[in-house]
Amino acid sequence: MVLRIKQFGLRSGRGAWGDGVPYFYILFDYKMDLIGLIKPKNSLLLKQLYSKAFKLLFEELNDFDTQKQLLNDMEFLALACNLAEHVVDQQKKHFKALKIDKMKLVVDVFKVIYEMTPEDVETLKQHIQFVFDNGMINKVSTFRYVKKSLSSWMKSKF
């Protein structure tokens, strides 16, 4: 459900009681979010989860590397893989049977951010495999996630 202000302003002339006093008005535009009413299943649900994960990962990595200079940095790649692991786990916590290929997700995001050639994509896949083989990808523990969420909530309240 989306409630937006369509128009607002000040009108002069007839007021609410016909007394000729200027008054302020607001017109609202109401639009219901229909996709929230329909629950996708099977492959459509997998595509929806993939697109949400892609969007979150893209926003995080694009904000982190605004000058597009960290393409070959292994630490940045490890960060991207850890973010992908966390984002996918958060997206599918209620859907345990669904599998999202995290390597494909990271490669797709890097393709969009860095406009890569097919040779660059193969090199990136080898780098991701290296990061995975050397144990640089870790899941965020539940305790750490709850602690961080609670501390950020406390900072926002006080």
C-alpha positions in Angstrom: 0.0 0.0 0.0 1.4 3.4 -1.0 0.0 6.7 0.1 1.6 9.6 -1.8 0.9 13.3 -1.8 -0.4 14.1 -5.3 -0.8 17.8 -5.0 -0.7 20.4 -2.3 -0.9 24.2 -2.1 -2.6 27.2 -0.9 -5.9 28.3 -2.3 -7.6 31.6 -1.8 -11.3 32.3 -2.2 -13.9 30.1 -0.7 -12.7 28.5 2.5 -14.1 25.4 4.1 -17.0 27.5 5.5 -17.4 29.8 2.6 -15.8 32.8 4.4 -13.3 33.8 1.7 -10.2 33.0 3.8 -7.2 31.3 2.1 -6.7 27.7 3.0 -4.2 24.9 2.6 -5.1 21.7 0.8 -3.5 18.3 0.2 -4.7 15.7 -2.3 -3.5 12.2 -1.7 -3.0 9.5 -4.3 -3.6 5.9 -2.9 -2.0 3.0 -4.7 -2.2 -0.5 -3.4 0.9 -2.7 -3.8 -0.6 -5.7 -5.6 2.5 -7.8 -5.7 2.2 -8.1 -1.9 -1.1 -9.9 -2.3 0.3 -12.6 -4.7 2.7 -15.1 -3.4 5.1 -16.4 -6.1 6.1 -20.1 -6.0 8.9 -22.3 -7.4 11.0 -20.7 -10.1 9.3 -17.4 -9.8 10.1 -17.3 -6.1 13.7 -18.1 -6.8 13.9 -15.3 -9.3 12.3 -12.9 -6.9 14.8 -13.8 -4.2 17.7 -13.6 -6.7 16.6 -10.1 -7.8 16.3 -8.9 -4.2 19.7 -10.2 -3.3 21.2 -8.7 -6.5 19.7 -5.3 -5.7 21.0 -5.3 -2.1 24.5 -6.5 -3.1 24.7 -4.1 -6.0 23.8 -1.1 -3.8 26.3 -2.1 -1.1 29.2 -2.7 -3.5 28.4 0.3 -5.7 28.4 2.6 -2.7 31.6 1.1 -1.4 33.6 1.4 -4.6 32.4 4.6 -6.2 35.6 5.2 -8.3 35.5 1.6 -9.8 39.1 0.9 -8.8 38.8 -2.3 -6.7 38.1 -4.8 -9.4 41.3 -6.8 -8.9 41.5 -6.3 -5.1 41.2 -9.7 -3.4 40.1 -8.2 -0.1 37.3 -6.4 -1.8 36.3 -9.6 -3.6 36.3 -11.4 -0.2 34.1 -8.7 1.1 31.7 -9.1 -1.8 31.5 -12.8 -1.3 30.8 -12.4 2.4 28.1 -9.9 1.6 26.6 -12.3 -0.9 26.6 -15.1 1.6 24.9 -12.9 4.2 22.4 -11.4 1.8 21.3 -14.8 0.4 21.0 -16.3 3.8 18.8 -13.4 4.9 16.6 -13.7 1.8 16.1 -17.4 2.1 15.8 -18.0 5.8 12.2 -19.0 5.4 12.7 -21.0 2.1 15.4 -23.6 3.0 14.9 -25.7 -0.2 15.8 -22.9 -2.6 19.4 -22.7 -3.9 20.9 -19.5 -5.2 24.3 -19.7 -6.8 26.3 -17.1 -4.9 29.2 -17.1 -7.4 26.8 -16.3 -10.2 25.3 -13.5 -8.1 28.7 -11.9 -7.4 29.8 -12.3 -11.0 26.5 -10.7 -12.3 26.9 -7.8 -9.9 30.5 -7.2 -10.9 29.5 -7.4 -14.6 27.1 -4.5 -14.1 29.4 -2.4 -11.9 32.6 -2.8 -13.9 31.4 -3.6 -17.5 33.6 -6.7 -17.8 34.7 -8.7 -20.8 34.4 -12.5 -21.0 38.1 -12.9 -20.2 37.6 -10.7 -17.1 34.7 -12.8 -16.1 36.7 -16.0 -16.2 39.5 -14.4 -14.2 36.9 -13.2 -11.6 35.5 -16.7 -11.3 39.0 -18.1 -10.7 39.6 -15.4 -8.0 36.2 -16.2 -6.3 37.1 -19.9 -6.3 40.5 -19.0 -4.7 38.8 -17.0 -2.0 36.4 -19.9 -1.4 39.1 -22.5 -1.3 41.2 -20.5 1.2 38.3 -20.1 3.6 38.0 -16.3 3.3 34.2 -16.6 3.1 32.5 -16.8 6.5 28.9 -16.7 7.6 27.9 -14.0 10.0 27.0 -15.6 13.4 23.5 -15.1 14.8 25.0 -13.6 18.0 27.0 -11.0 16.1 24.0 -10.1 13.8 21.7 -9.6 16.8 24.3 -7.6 18.7 24.9 -5.3 15.7 21.2 -4.9 15.1 20.5 -4.1 18.8 23.4 -1.6 19.0 22.3 0.2 15.8 18.7 0.3 17.2 20.0 1.7 20.5 22.1 4.4 18.7 19.0 5.5 16.7 16.9 5.8 19.9 19.4 7.6 22.1 
